[in-house]
Amino acid sequence: KSTLIFRKRTTKESICAALEAIREQNPVGRILLIADNDGGHHAKLTQQRVDELDIEFVFLPPYSPMFNAI
């Protein structure tokens, strides 16, 4: 139920800020996010924050253009 606009360039810090905003807008319940394999999604800082916020990432398979809506 959240909509966020990302900058052209994402960093692990901006991803963590987005995760915090998502959890703030959805304080209870399971949060499952579909993520590509951007390095920022796999960063230790991001993974630590995901665990703290009780958010789960599901990663798209690498090199899967049929799942890319762009």
C-alpha positions in Angstrom: 0.0 0.0 0.0 3.0 2.2 -0.3 4.3 4.2 -3.2 7.8 5.6 -3.2 9.7 7.6 -5.8 13.4 6.8 -6.1 16.1 9.1 -7.3 17.9 8.2 -10.5 20.8 6.7 -8.5 20.0 4.6 -5.5 22.5 3.9 -2.7 22.3 1.5 0.2 21.4 4.5 2.4 18.6 5.6 0.2 17.3 2.1 0.0 17.3 1.9 3.8 15.5 5.2 4.0 12.9 3.8 1.6 12.5 0.6 3.7 11.9 2.7 6.8 9.3 4.7 5.0 7.6 1.5 3.8 7.5 0.1 7.3 6.3 3.4 8.7 3.4 3.5 6.3 2.6 -0.2 7.0 3.4 -0.7 10.7 1.9 -4.1 11.1 1.9 -7.2 9.0 4.2 -8.9 6.6 6.1 -6.9 4.0 7.4 -8.7 1.0 9.4 -6.8 -1.6 10.4 -7.9 -5.0 14.0 -6.7 -5.7 16.4 -6.9 -8.6 20.0 -7.7 -8.0 21.2 -4.2 -7.5 24.3 -4.1 -5.3 22.5 -1.8 -2.8 19.9 -4.5 -2.2 22.6 -7.0 -1.2 24.7 -4.6 0.9 25.3 -5.6 4.5 23.7 -2.3 5.7 20.5 -3.0 3.7 20.3 -6.6 4.8 20.7 -5.6 8.4 18.0 -2.9 8.1 15.7 -5.4 6.4 16.1 -7.8 9.3 15.5 -5.0 11.9 12.3 -3.9 10.1 11.0 -7.4 9.6 10.8 -7.0 5.8 11.5 -9.8 3.4 13.2 -9.4 0.0 12.5 -11.8 -2.9 15.1 -11.4 -5.5 14.4 -11.7 -9.2 16.7 -14.3 -11.0 19.7 -12.6 -12.6 19.5 -11.7 -16.2 15.7 -12.1 -16.4 14.5 -9.3 -18.8 11.1 -10.9 -19.1 10.4 -9.8 -15.5 11.6 -6.2 -16.0 8.7 -3.9 -16.7 10.9 -1.2 -18.2 
